Amino acid sequence: MNLEEYFARTGYKGSTEKQDLETLTDIFQHHIRAVPFENLSIHCGEKITLELEHVYNKIVRRKRGGWCMENNQLLGWVLKGLGYDTGFLGAYVFNPHQNAYATLMTHLVVKVIIDGKAYIVDGGFGVSYQMWQPMELVSGKDQPQAPGVFRFTEKNGVWHLEKVRRKQYIPNQSFSNSDLLEKKECRKVYMFSLEPRTVEDFRFQCTYLQTSPDSLFTKKSICTLQTTDGFRALIGWTLTETTYNYKENMDLVEFVTLEDEEVEKTLKEKFNITLETKLVPINIKGSYTI
C-alpha cells in the first residue's frame, strides 16, 4: 500500500506537501470522479470486508469502487498519510420512502481539521447527494456546490445534513414518475454526532447491509460515479446520466433501460469497472432516489 499507487488510480498529480483546504478539495474531487460508489460485490457473490488492505487492493489495484465504509476508510488513510488531522464519524441515513432516519448507524464519514476548522469529507454517498467539496462543519450556513446547496444544522449535539436541488428536465417522459427520482426540492440526507468512531464500530453493519433482505443494498445493484459536470448511475438495468445546471437552474436527467447483455459493457465504458464474476442485476422498487 502506497500513496503514489493510489494517486495513479485517481489521476491526482498535485501537491502532496500542503495540508490545506485547496489540496484536500483537489484530492477529494479526483477520488469521487475515479472511484465509483458501488455495491456490486453483493450481486456478484463476493463478500465485502472492512480490512484496509482488502479495501486498498479492491479499489486501487482491481480498479473497483465501494460503499462508504470502503471509500471513506481509504480516503481517511490517504489523508492521514499526507499529514492531515483526520478522524471518523458515524451517521444515520435518511430514508425518503419511510420519511425517517435509519435506526442503525450505517454511514461512515471523515472529519478533517485544518487551521482549527472542522470539515466533513464524504466520498461515499453517490448520486446527487455526493458532495463535491469538503463541507465546513458549521450550523445553518448554506454551502452551494455544483450538485446543489448543502447545509448542516445542529441541535443538542445532533447534526443534520440536507440538500436543496434544482429543477429537473427529463427528456424521456416515461421516467418522469420513476421511483428513482427525488420529488422534494429539499431533502434530508443523514444525521450524526461528533462522537469519534472507528472502523470496528461498523463490523455488524457491514455484514447486515450485505445479507439482510431488509437492506437497501440487497434490493438494488448500484454503481454511481461523479463526472466533471454531473454524475451517472446504473441501478439494476436503469442507466441515468445527470448534467448539473444544464439550463439556468435546471438539471438534465437522462434515463435508459439496458438489456442484460449491455450491463457489463456499460460498466466498463461508463464506470471503468470490469467484474471478475458474473453480476446479477436487481432493482426492487423503493427506498433509493437519485
N, C-alpha and C positions, 0 to 999 in steps of 0.2 A: 504494500500500500504506500503510494507516494503522491504528493500533491501535483507533480508535473504530469503524471498519468491522468489524474482527474481533470486537470486543465486542458489536456489534449482532448479528452472526452467532450468537454463543454465548449471548446474553442476559445477559451479566455486567454488573451495574450497581454493583459495589462499588468499593472504593478502588483507585486506581492509584498512590498516593503511597507506600504502605508496601511494603517488600521483606521482609515477614515470612512465617512459615510459614502462618499463618491465611489471608493474602491469596493466597498461592501455591495452597493447597488449594482455595480458592473458585474461582479462575480455572481450575484444572485440572478440577474437577468440572463446571463449566459446559461445558468443551470436550468431555469424554467423553460428556456427555448431549445434545450438539447435533451433534457431528461423528462420523459412523459410521466404524468401521474397515471398509474395503471394498476389494475388488479388481475391481469391476465393469467398469472400463475395459478390462481384458484380454479380457472376454467381450462387449464392445461394439465391438470393432475400434478402440479408442483406444489411444494409446501413453502410458505413464506416464513422465514425466520428472522430474528432480530439481531443475530450476531453481526457485528460491524464488518468483519472480514467477508462474510457471505454477502452482505449488502453491497460492499465495495466491488466484489467480483461480479455481482449481478449487473449493477448499474455502470460501472466503469469498464470492465473487461468484456462483458457479454452485451453491452450497449442496450440494456433494458431500462425500464423505468421502475417505479414502485409507488406505494402509497405513502402517507405522511410519515409513518414510523421508519420508513426506509429513506425517503428523500431528505427529511429534515434531520435524521440522525447523521446522514452523510454530510449534509451542509454544516451541521454543528461541528463535526470532526474537522472539516476543511477550515472553517473559521477559527477554531481553537488552534489548529496547526499554524495559522498565519499570525497568531498573537492576539486575536480578538477576545474580549471578555464575554463569554457565552454561557448559557445555561438552557435547560429545557423546562417548558411548562406543559400542562395538560388541559385540554379543552373538551367541552361537551357540545356536540354539533347539533344545530337546529334542523328539525325535520319539518319541511313545509307542509307535507300532507297530513301530519298529525298536529301541526301548529304547536309544537313543543320541543324543548331541548331533550336530547338523549339523557338517559339516567346513568349511562356508562361513559366514563372518560376515555374516549377513543382517539382523540386527535392530539398529536404531539407537535409542538411548535418550538421555535428557537427564540430566545431573548438575547439581545446583544446590547451591551452598554458601551457607548462612545462619548468621551468627554463628559461623563456624568449623566448623559441622557440615555434612556432605555428605548429600544426599538424591538418590534416583533418582526421576525423574518420567518415567513411560512412558504416553503416551496412545495407543499404537499396538499393542496386543496383542488387545484384543477379548475376547468371550465371557466365561467365568467367570474367566479368568486376567488380566483387566483390573483393575489396582489402582485403587482409588477415592481414595487419598490418597498424597501423596509418601511414599516409604519411606526412613527413616533408613538410611544405609549403615553398618550395624553387624552384626557376625557373631554368629549364634547366638541372636538375640533374636526371639521371637515378636511379630509386628506384626498384631494382629487388625483386620480391616476387615469391612465388610458382606459382601463376596464370600467371606470365609473368613479363615484365618490364613496370612499370608505370612511368609517367613523367608529371610534371607540367611545363607549360611555361606561362610567364606573359608578357603582353604588354599593356601599357597605363592603368594599373589598372584592366585589364581583365585577369583572369586566365583560362587556358585550361588544362584539364586532358586528356591524351591519353595513350593507352596501346599497347605494341608490344607483339604479341603472338607467340607461337611456331608453327611448322608444325603440321598437324593433320592426324592421322591414323584412317580411318573409315572402320571397317570390313564389315559392311552392305552397300555394294556399291550402293544399290538402294536409299540411302540417301545422296550420295556424292554431289548431286546438290540441296539439300534441301535449301529452303529459310531461314531456321533457322541457317544455317552455315555461319559464318563470312568468307568472301573470302579474305579480305585485311589483310595483316600482321600487319600493324599499323592502329589503329582505334581510332578516336576521341570519347570521352565518354561524357563529358559535359564541360560547361564553367560557370564561376561565378565571382562575385566581392566580396570584403571583407566587403561590407555593412552589418551590423548586421541585422538579421531578427528575427521575432517571428513567432510562430505557426499561429497567426492571419493573417499573410501575405499569408497563404496557404488555407484559407477558400474557396475562389472561385474555386481554382484549384482542391481541394478535391471533390467538387460537380461535376465540369466539367469532370474530369477524369473518374468518375464512371457513368456518364449519357450520355455524348456526343457520337454520332455514329462515330465521327472522332477520338475518344480516342483509343489509343493502348489497353487500359485496358478493354474496352468493346468488343474489337475484339478478344481477346485471354484470356483464363483462364490459369493462370500462377502460378506455385508453384516451387520454387527452393531452394535448401539447400546446403550449403558448407559441405564437408566431410574432413577427415584428409588428403586425397590425391587428391582431386578434387571437383567436385560438381555433383549434379543430378538435373534434371529439368523435370517437367511434364507440357507440353504446349498443351492444348487441349487433344488429345489422344496419343501424342507423348512423350514417356519417353526417355530421354537421360541421360547417365552416362558418365562423363568425368574423366579420370585419368591423372593428370598432369605429364609430363616428364616420360611417360610410357616406352619410349626408349629414347636414347640420343637426346635431343632437339625435342621430338615428344610427342604430347598428344594423348591419346586413346579416341575416341568419339564413344560411342555405342548407337545405336538407336533401339527402338522397338515401334511398334504401338499397343496400347491396345484396347481391346473390351470395350464396355460400362460398362459391369459388373466387369471389372478389375480395373476401375479407382479409386473407393473409397478404395478398398483393397490395391492398390498401395500407395495411400496417407497415409494410416495407416502404412504400412510396411516400406516404404521408407522415409517418411517425418514426421511420428509420429503425423499425423493430423487426427482427427475424426470430421467430419462435423455434425452439428445439423440439417441442412436442405439439401435438395437434390441439388447436383451440376449438372448444365447443361454445360458440356464442350463445348468450342468453340475455333476454331483456323482459323481465316481468314488470308490468306497469306499476308506477307509483314510486314515491319517496326519493326521487332524484330529478333535479332540474338543472338546466344549463343557463 
